Amino acid sequence: MRAVYRKEMRQYFRSPVGYVFLAIFLFINAFYFLLQNLLVRSGDITDYFQAVVTLEMFLIPMLTMRSFAEERKQRTDVFLLTMPVDERSIVLGKFLAAESVFLIGLGATLVFPVILALCGSVQPLITLGNYLGIILLMSAFIAVGIFASALSENQIVAAVLSYVMIFLLWYSYGLGSAVQNELLLALLNRVSVMQTYHELVMGILDPAGILLYVVIAFVFLVLTTCTIQKKRG
Amino acid sequence: MIRATHLSKRYGGKMALYNVNFSIGKGEVVGFLGPNGAGKSTTMNLLCGYLEPTWGKVEIAGVDMALQPLEARRHIGYLPEIPPLYMDMTVAEQLSFACELRRLPQRGGALRDYVDSLCRRTELLDVRDRLIRNLSKGYRQRVAVTQLLVGSPEILILDEPTVGLDPRQIREFRDLLAQLAQEHTIILSSHILSEIRSSCSRILVFNEGTLIADGQPERLQEELSGRRVLLAEVRGGGEAVAQALAAVSDVLSVEAEEDGETRQFRISHRPGTDVRGAVYEALKPLPCTLLTLRSQEVSLESLYLEITRRNEEA
């Protein structure tokens, strides 16, 4: 796993992908921080996180679309899959590398709560909830993106598939209005990615919500492993 | 070292490989021969564990590929037709990555020394820090072969390894292969028949997903054509020579070709028989001179053409 992780990290920063992702990520975050906090003199970091999340999640496929698609296109998947390494290690290595690039970008935004603290006051639990929420949410979406990348050898197709799946997961809450059955409605709300995120950014650290993101990430990583194994058969 | 039992592979509704059985011993250099789509690459993909068989079993060094894939793959180095190289890595990075995947214990300076020793062996030291995308096709192929040697797996499987190389590079590759054959069991597929002939002591012939022949090149020609050929160069004698030759026991057919003052007779006879003495005796009473008498050299080209012709007719 470590070998794959190191290789992926090297490739992110050997090519423009890592730098372009970080540049756009930081630009969007800085822009929204300026818009939601600095210009309106607001110390509430939740406004910034709620505004920036939808744009961030549509950046994720940019990071993950090449993951397996490029390996298959360049036929380097043959190399990986004939080495004495199991599929889980390969998937996990790629997932952790994409996660690391995202965390590098997110780490840079820690300067924002510091600025707010210097200018006024920051609520630590709310800030923690916001960061935890976005890390868990994006981890789930990175797993979705990696899965989409394993489905196609075309990066664009992989990106489009990621967008569709992320869109459906994020907006599943909206489907609730079309459902008449109360039990189903309650279930949809319970597993709603968006609803859980809004709770986290409000500082409500609900274990069920945290578990939901972990389960989504786990399920999609397992699906990715199964997809690779199935291609052998 | 390698045992394939009832190996079959289905892609969608099409059988790409059907009930293939063979075993390969330690130190053998085996060539896979056959037209495109015959099942050579599919067999190689199954042997190296990239694909799983629909039916059947692959055993590598006594290890069942289906039950212990990681242990089985540890014994194999596989070079597919398109070298699996990361274009944005340097040669040293690519080889280090292969070392890490094979979990070689080398670290830091030791890893560097190991990579350097590999580069030295395949004459890659000059380009060890260059990006692979900037290397020529020949160098890339050499990097791919060097990558095979990481961890020194006992079995090397090479699918069309000389495709796209120029004659000088092909010659260099053959020399390298000869070196490797001293330490490894090698399976090689190629369309260049002279390459198979010069490198391999045994050939497996595939056609339409089945293994149709397995043996030494000389014996394969006989088995596949169902006949052996003797070439006789004769001066004089007229038409009686052909008649006398055709009358020899076990001779199946005689074809004559004028060559200036002499004639070349192509005498086809049943495999497993030696008609040289009888041919000599048959010509002795005739007013002719037998200049040469020799068995026709095994021609893999004719073998290959025979297989592809049958394939097209089918």
Chai-1 contact restraints between the chains, C-beta under 6 A:
chainA,res_idxA,chainB,res_idxB,connection_type,confidence,min_distance_angstrom,max_distance_angstrom,comment,restraint_id
A,A3,B,E100,contact,1.0,0.0,6.0,A-B,restraint_1
A,A3,B,L101,contact,1.0,0.0,6.0,A-B,restraint_2
A,K7,B,F97,contact,1.0,0.0,6.0,A-B,restraint_3
A,R14,B,D88,contact,1.0,0.0,6.0,A-B,restraint_4
A,S15,B,D88,contact,1.0,0.0,6.0,A-B,restraint_5
A,R75,B,I82,contact,1.0,0.0,6.0,A-B,restraint_6
A,R75,B,P84,contact,1.0,0.0,6.0,A-B,restraint_7
A,T76,B,P84,contact,1.0,0.0,6.0,A-B,restraint_8
A,T76,B,Y86,contact,1.0,0.0,6.0,A-B,restraint_9
A,V78,B,Y50,contact,1.0,0.0,6.0,A-B,restraint_10
A,V78,B,P80,contact,1.0,0.0,6.0,A-B,restraint_11
A,V78,B,P84,contact,1.0,0.0,6.0,A-B,restraint_12
A,F79,B,P84,contact,1.0,0.0,6.0,A-B,restraint_13
A,L81,B,Y50,contact,1.0,0.0,6.0,A-B,restraint_14
A,T82,B,C48,contact,1.0,0.0,6.0,A-B,restraint_15
A,T82,B,G49,contact,1.0,0.0,6.0,A-B,restraint_16
A,T82,B,Y50,contact,1.0,0.0,6.0,A-B,restraint_17
A,T82,B,Y78,contact,1.0,0.0,6.0,A-B,restraint_18
A,M83,B,L101,contact,1.0,0.0,6.0,A-B,restraint_19
A,P84,B,L70,contact,1.0,0.0,6.0,A-B,restraint_20
A,P84,B,R73,contact,1.0,0.0,6.0,A-B,restraint_21
A,P84,B,R74,contact,1.0,0.0,6.0,A-B,restraint_22
A,V85,B,L101,contact,1.0,0.0,6.0,A-B,restraint_23
A,R232,B,L51,contact,1.0,0.0,6.0,A-B,restraint_24
A,R232,B,E52,contact,1.0,0.0,6.0,A-B,restraint_25
A,G233,B,E52,contact,1.0,0.0,6.0,A-B,restraint_26
